[in-house]
Amino acid sequence: MRANPRTPVLVGVSQYTDRTSAPQDAQSPLDMLETVGKGALADSGGHDIKVDAIAVVRLFADSSPAFKAPFGRYTNFPKSLAKRLGQAPKRLLYGPVGGNTPQMLVNLFAESIRTGECDVALLAGCEPLRSQAKAQKAGLALDWSEDTGDEAESLGKEPTMISRHEAAHGIIMPVSVYPMFENALGTYYGRSPLEQRAAIGALMHRFTQVAAKNPYAALPIERSAEELISPVGDNRYIGYPYTKYLNSNMFVDQAAAVLLMSTAAADAAGVPESKRVYLHGSADTHEHYLVSDRVDYHSAPAIRIGAAHALAQAGITTADIGHIDIYSCFPSAVEIAADMIGLKHDDPRGLTLTGGLPYFGGPGNNYSMHGIAEVVAHCRAKPGSWGMVTANGGYLTKHSFGVYSTVPANDWVRDDPDVYQAEVDALKGPPLNETPDGEGAIEAFTVMHDKGEPALGIIIGRLDSGERFLAQLKDNPGALIDVPVIGRRIRVTSGNPANSAVLI
């Protein structure tokens, strides 16, 4: 069956990883974008391709002050990339913050192609934090800048995903939030803390096996479950129960790109049928933006609803998926996503194609561009099979989904996300009491470590009234490690800026 001329199709993918170059010899962010941009164009097998839209995934340096680069700034990344590629696109977009961005951009630009707004879109992203950190440590002055005299288009104001009250209690960085989900999950699964640690070790061991065989992995090393979970040597605890080896590895030099075309443009460029992979299902959802507003800490309704929509749109079920890449910044992100989609944690098909963010690498907001590239490669290798990508931004906050196959997708349309998002929005968590005083129980927690030593307990709890509260445990937070904690009674006292808790 031939596809409709306006049917969007993925025709080119490219990945790049540098593990070894000295920072002064490594590619700049724009160099990396150029490498994968040219790679995606070449991978399509087409000729005389004229790109009319370029979108670049936002770098961490432009996402958070914590990662700001001291080596200058590219004022318009898409325009600079277009210049390097000898292209003159009409649309230049610099994407928003969030690991969901690559798949969301595929969904957006596939719809733009379907409606005739553009014919050829190049999506690319990179992260140079490995070289950036090494250069800063060595006192080097690199030139990572270009002033084009203008700014790229953006998608508008970023949503607020942290409140001042949350920040005052240490709920700021992903390393302090995802382990809270993990501890809540252990109790939800009916496991002791030691049993849950063993389970996540077994889960992530399988990810390291995939990374060890992936030529683009930043850390292609297979590690045993015991090695992953043991806080020994350099593998110290960051936020209990996560050791260093269970955290996303952001300090990588990696880039990836995807090329989309209308079927008519692909035909005109002579793109071989063997290169074409179609988007059959898509969805973009988000949880309640604030962690303190969530329904609970062992589920993600936005993943359940978004994944179900994407699969239904494609006309398949989880049993039909041949290749899947679940966003894997931390083990809890994998476990919750698998639960919501209806996949077992030890599914023989595997839950990653890259090896996961801790081992393949977590290149900022762009990781899922690599996941998409892997799904495309696997679908090409087995025509007629189905692949799925899940992408996550924030704290299990923003989600995007894509279902792919080499089978033409004549009827795909990007449904208005507001329609199915309404179901997520209708699910409410308990009210938050910012000035709690009294007794309650622990709902989720972590123990943040400083150089491997317990430093601070961060607690989400429920008062006996049913209200939720946030608190810190500063006195002997190590007492929360490797013992049953969820549901434990505590007394909380309101404070400024943070509430304090003591165990009863």
Number of C-alpha atoms within 10 A of each C-alpha: 7 10 17 15 14 21 26 37 30 29 28 28 30 25 25 19 21 19 15 12 12 13 19 15 9 18 20 21 22 20 16 26 31 23 21 25 30 17 20 25 25 17 18 26 17 19 13 9 18 16 23 19 24 26 27 27 29 26 27 23 18 15 15 10 9 9 14 16 19 15 15 14 16 18 16 21 29 30 25 20 23 21 13 16 16 11 16 15 19 10 17 24 22 23 25 24 21 26 30 29 28 34 28 25 22 27 23 15 26 30 20 20 21 24 15 12 14 21 24 26 28 26 29 32 36 32 30 28 24 22 25 27 16 15 18 15 9 10 9 14 12 17 12 17 17 14 13 13 7 9 16 17 14 14 9 8 7 10 10 8 15 17 14 11 16 19 13 16 21 20 24 16 12 17 22 23 21 26 27 27 26 29 28 23 22 22 19 13 11 10 16 16 21 15 14 20 24 17 18 25 24 18 19 28 21 20 25 27 17 23 27 20 15 17 14 21 27 26 20 19 17 20 18 15 19 14 15 24 26 19 19 13 8 11 17 20 26 25 29 27 26 31 21 21 23 26 23 22 23 21 19 25 27 33 29 32 32 29 25 30 30 27 27 17 21 27 14 13 17 15 21 13 14 14 22 25 28 26 28 30 27 32 29 31 26 24 22 22 18 16 21 23 15 19 16 17 21 22 22 23 23 28 31 19 20 27 30 22 20 25 23 15 19 21 12 16 13 15 8 12 17 18 22 25 24 24 27 30 28 25 25 24 22 23 23 24 28 19 16 19 18 15 17 13 19 12 9 7 13 20 28 25 24 31 32 31 27 25 29 32 27 28 31 28 28 30 34 32 32 29 27 31 23 23 28 27 17 19 25 18 13 12 14 15 17 25 26 27 27 29 31 29 18 21 24 29 22 23 27 29 28 27 28 29 29 25 19 22 22 18 11 19 19 20 17 10 15 12 8 17 19 11 12 20 15 9 13 12 14 15 13 17 15 17 15 22 17 13 19 24 24 23 24 26 30 31 29 25 20 13 11 18 14 21 18 21 28 26 26 22 28 25 22 12 9 14 16 23 27 31 29 24 25 16 14 12 21 19 14 18 16 15 11 15 22 22 15 13 18 18 18 25 16 18 13 9 11 19 22 23 25 17 17 10
